[in-house]
Amino acid sequence: MAKPKIPMGGMNMNAMLRQAQKMQADIEKARAQLDEQEYTFTAGGSAVTIKINGRHEILTVQIQPDAIDPEDAEMLCELITTAYNGALAAAKEDEQKTLGRFSGGMGGLL
């Protein structure tokens, strides 16, 4: 007795597999491009500038000499933190926009 075929909504398994593999390749390509992206954020006017990459690694930190006040090291720390967090937020927003197009209907599985 032959097993009954279970319909796949008109989609054959090979086509679904090819589609999934293409999506995976597209995601990997997008992630690689995001990793190489650079994000720069400045705090305190132009006192502190930080550049990071898409892997959230700091590439450069620029501090204007007039931002270095030995009497107020805490302010410099706050400016550095603000600049890094701003660059990080830009990187994460870009990542969300770029990879979000792949997660449509997947409930955040990516």
Backbone hydrogen bonds in HBPLUS format (Angstrom, degrees):
<---DONOR---> <-ACCEPTOR-->    atom                        ^
c    i                          cat <-CA-CA->   ^        H-A-AA   ^      H-
h    n   atom  resd res      DA  || num        DHA   H-A  angle D-A-AA Bond
n    s   type  num  typ     dist DA aas  dist angle  dist       angle   num
A0011-MET N   A0008-MET O   3.17 MM   3  5.35 165.0  2.19 109.1 113.0     1
A0016-MET N   A0012-ASN O   3.06 MM   4  6.39 157.0  2.11 152.4 159.6     2
A0017-LEU N   A0013-MET O   2.86 MM   4  6.06 158.5  1.91 151.1 156.9     3
A0018-ARG N   A0014-ASN O   2.93 MM   4  6.15 162.7  1.96 149.5 153.9     4
A0019-GLN N   A0015-ALA O   2.93 MM   4  6.10 157.9  1.98 146.3 152.7     5
A0020-ALA N   A0016-MET O   2.90 MM   4  6.14 157.2  1.95 148.6 154.8     6
A0021-GLN N   A0017-LEU O   2.90 MM   4  6.13 158.2  1.95 151.4 157.4     7
A0022-LYS N   A0018-ARG O   2.91 MM   4  6.11 155.7  1.97 147.9 154.5     8
A0023-MET N   A0019-GLN O   2.95 MM   4  6.17 159.2  1.99 147.1 153.0     9
A0024-GLN N   A0020-ALA O   2.93 MM   4  6.15 157.4  1.98 147.0 153.2    10
A0025-ALA N   A0021-GLN O   2.97 MM   4  6.20 157.7  2.02 146.1 151.9    11
A0026-ASP N   A0022-LYS O   2.87 MM   4  6.11 155.9  1.93 149.9 157.0    12
A0027-ILE N   A0023-MET O   2.87 MM   4  6.11 154.0  1.93 150.3 157.3    13
A0028-GLU N   A0024-GLN O   2.96 MM   4  6.19 163.2  1.99 150.2 154.5    14
A0029-LYS N   A0025-ALA O   2.97 MM   4  6.17 154.9  2.03 145.6 152.5    15
A0030-ALA N   A0026-ASP O   2.94 MM   4  6.15 159.6  1.99 146.3 151.9    16
A0031-ARG N   A0027-ILE O   2.85 MM   4  6.09 161.5  1.88 155.1 160.1    17
A0032-ALA N   A0028-GLU O   3.01 MM   4  6.16 157.2  2.06 144.5 150.5    18
A0033-GLN N   A0029-LYS O   3.01 MM   4  6.27 154.9  2.07 147.6 154.4    19
A0034-LEU N   A0030-ALA O   2.89 MM   4  6.14 156.2  1.95 149.3 156.3    20
A0035-ASP N   A0031-ARG O   2.88 MM   4  6.11 154.3  1.94 149.5 156.3    21
A0036-GLU N   A0032-ALA O   3.33 MM   4  6.58 141.5  2.49 138.8 147.1    22
A0036-GLU N   A0033-GLN O   3.23 MM   3  5.33 129.9  2.49  97.3 109.5    23
A0037-GLN N   A0034-LEU O   3.10 MM   3  5.07 143.3  2.24  99.5 110.4    24
A0054-GLY N   A0035-ASP O   3.25 MM  19  3.94 133.4  2.48 112.7 114.1    25
A0054-GLY N   A0037-GLN O   2.99 MM  17  5.26 117.8  2.39 148.3 149.9    26
A0039-TYR N   A0052-ILE O   2.83 MM  13  5.32 160.6  1.87 151.5 156.4    27
A0052-ILE N   A0039-TYR O   2.82 MM  13  5.32 158.6  1.86 152.3 157.8    28
A0041-PHE N   A0050-ILE O   2.98 MM   9  5.61 154.5  2.05 153.4 161.4    29
A0050-ILE N   A0041-PHE O   2.98 MM   9  5.61 164.3  2.00 159.3 161.7    30
A0043-ALA N   A0048-VAL O   2.80 MM   5  5.34 159.2  1.84 156.6 163.7    31
A0048-VAL N   A0043-ALA O   3.17 MM   5  5.34 165.9  2.19 154.7 154.6    32
A0047-ALA N   A0044-GLY O   3.09 MM   3  5.10 158.5  2.14 110.3 117.1    33
A0064-GLN N   A0047-ALA O   2.84 MM  17  5.05 166.5  1.86 150.0 154.2    34
A0049-THR N   A0062-GLN O   2.86 MM  13  5.05 157.5  1.92 146.1 152.5    35
A0062-GLN N   A0049-THR O   2.76 MM  13  5.05 164.4  1.78 155.4 159.8    36
A0051-LYS N   A0060-THR O   2.98 MM   9  5.18 162.9  2.01 143.6 146.6    37
A0059-LEU N   A0051-LYS O   2.67 MM   8  5.41 167.1  1.68 151.4 154.4    38
A0060-THR N   A0051-LYS O   3.24 MM   9  5.18 157.8  2.29 133.1 137.3    39
A0053-ASN N   A0057-GLU O   3.03 MM   4  5.60 144.5  2.16 144.4 155.1    40
A0056-HIS N   A0053-ASN O   2.89 MM   3  5.33 154.5  1.96 118.2 121.9    41
A0067-ALA N   A0064-GLN O   2.81 MM   3  5.41 160.1  1.85 122.8 129.7    42
A0068-ILE N   A0065-PRO O   3.08 MM   3  5.52 163.5  2.10 113.8 119.1    43
A0072-ASP N   A0069-ASP O   2.75 MM   3  5.24 157.5  1.80 119.0 126.8    44
A0075-MET N   A0072-ASP O   3.20 MM   3  5.63 131.9  2.44 106.5 116.7    45
A0077-CYS N   A0073-ALA O   3.01 MM   4  6.34 158.8  2.06 152.5 158.6    46
A0078-GLU N   A0074-GLU O   2.96 MM   4  6.25 153.9  2.03 147.5 154.4    47
A0079-LEU N   A0075-MET O   2.93 MM   4  6.23 153.6  2.00 149.3 156.5    48
A0080-ILE N   A0076-LEU O   2.94 MM   4  6.20 159.8  1.98 153.2 158.3    49
A0081-THR N   A0077-CYS O   2.95 MM   4  6.14 163.3  1.98 149.4 154.2    50
A0082-THR N   A0078-GLU O   2.85 MM   4  5.99 161.7  1.88 148.3 153.6    51
A0083-ALA N   A0079-LEU O   2.90 MM   4  6.06 161.6  1.94 147.7 152.7    52
A0084-TYR N   A0080-ILE O   2.94 MM   4  6.15 165.5  1.96 152.7 156.6    53
A0085-ASN N   A0081-THR O   2.90 MM   4  6.02 169.7  1.91 153.8 157.3    54
A0086-GLY N   A0082-THR O   2.93 MM   4  6.03 149.1  2.02 144.7 153.1    55
A0087-ALA N   A0083-ALA O   3.06 MM   4  6.29 161.1  2.10 148.9 153.3    56
A0088-LEU N   A0084-TYR O   2.83 MM   4  6.04 160.3  1.87 155.3 161.7    57
A0089-ALA N   A0085-ASN O   2.92 MM   4  6.02 154.5  1.98 141.0 147.5    58
A0090-ALA N   A0086-GLY O   3.11 MM   4  6.36 155.1  2.17 144.2 150.4    59
A0091-ALA N   A0087-ALA O   2.99 MM   4  6.27 155.2  2.05 147.3 154.2    60
A0092-LYS N   A0088-LEU O   2.89 MM   4  6.14 163.5  1.92 154.2 158.4    61
A0093-GLU N   A0089-ALA O   2.91 MM   4  6.04 154.9  1.97 146.2 153.2    62
A0094-ASP N   A0090-ALA O   3.02 MM   4  6.17 160.1  2.06 146.0 151.1    63
A0095-GLU N   A0091-ALA O   2.92 MM   4  6.15 155.9  1.97 146.7 154.0    64
A0096-GLN N   A0092-LYS O   2.86 MM   4  6.05 159.8  1.90 148.0 153.2    65
A0097-LYS N   A0093-GLU O   2.97 MM   4  6.21 161.7  2.00 150.0 154.5    66
A0098-THR N   A0094-ASP O   2.87 MM   4  6.01 164.2  1.90 150.9 155.8    67
A0099-LEU N   A0095-GLU O   2.82 MM   4  5.84 172.3  1.83 156.2 158.7    68
A0100-GLY N   A0096-GLN O   2.79 MM   4  5.27 134.4  2.00 131.2 143.3    69
A0102-PHE N   A0099-LEU O   3.00 MM   3  5.55 153.3  2.08 114.1 122.0    70
A0103-SER N   A0100-GLY O   3.18 MM   3  5.28 143.8  2.31 100.3 110.3    71
A0106-MET N   A0103-SER O   2.77 MM   3  5.02 170.0  1.78 136.8 135.3    72
